[in-house]
Amino acid sequence: MTFGMPETYPRLASMLGFVSRENIIKAVESIVTIQRDWGNRENRKVSRMKYTIDRVGLDVFKEELEKRMGFALQPIAPYLFTRSGDVFGWSQNVDGTHNVLLFIEGGRVKDTENYLLKTALRKVAEIHDGDFLVTGNQNLQIRGISEKNKLIIQLLLDHYKVLPELNKTGLRLNSIACVALPTCSLAFAEAERYLPSLIDKIDELLIVNGLEKDEIIIRMTGCPNGCGRPYLGEISFVGKSPGYYNLYLGAAFNGERLNKLYKEMLDEENILNELRPIIERYAKERFEGERFGDFTIRKGYVKATTYGLNFHT
Ligand code: SF4
């Protein structure tokens, strides 16, 4: 979305129906051609397909899709999303090989004085006979590790303190930040370089309240374009100007509900002052298993965003 343009908004995908594997390419090609023919070519800010769908209506879009594909969509198949974050640590494949999913803060692979992450991954790459997978949450999975390499890789990751990183708070392990400054020329504020130190301070609030193991999704971007998916954070910050952020609350942990604007133009002190009482109440008043985003809605901090079109209301 764009600040000051309420006609722009983030939006979750709409479910259209089910297509079998052999029909996927035909379906995708037809979707792309509808957007080519029906998309807004005059105003780039509202040119994306979400706006095309909301302008013509989902039923009209679906009818056109079926016409172009030459067959009808099947009814939506049942599905269940329980989380949108990564499950860290070791897992095993059906072929007996192993994977290990690592936390990469801000998605940045680099060496620092106290943490030689890049060196560690280089050492692993020298002996690894499988592959590497970058996850949609800025993390990294070392995949297809053979039995003979498992112990060596485990020792390497322990030696370089990569595996112990998984002992971070549930908040930090569920953090995403876009690159923002200095890489992105569209950024109004810091994100990737600043979020870790802000999390240090929010972690203190969580630890005092016994919430350090609780998984809470936190996101930060340097502008409202949303490259770090900030509108899907239970706690999110979108940069407005250097050192100042809009705070959003209330997204669903499983990725099926967007958040909503809670407060505007907060500096670090005000961010912590706003979050402190909410975190304290969450520790004391939450229901068994209740997620932070759901709690902020139940307690009236924000209204639930049920659809992209009511994101701003
Ligand atoms: S969200 Fe904005 S600041 Fe961040 S990478 Fe995207 S365009 Fe740049």
Residues whose N, C-alpha, C, O or C-beta is under 5 A from the ligand:
A	BS01	SF4	C178 V179 A180 C184 L186 A187 T221 G222 C223 N225 G226 C227 G228
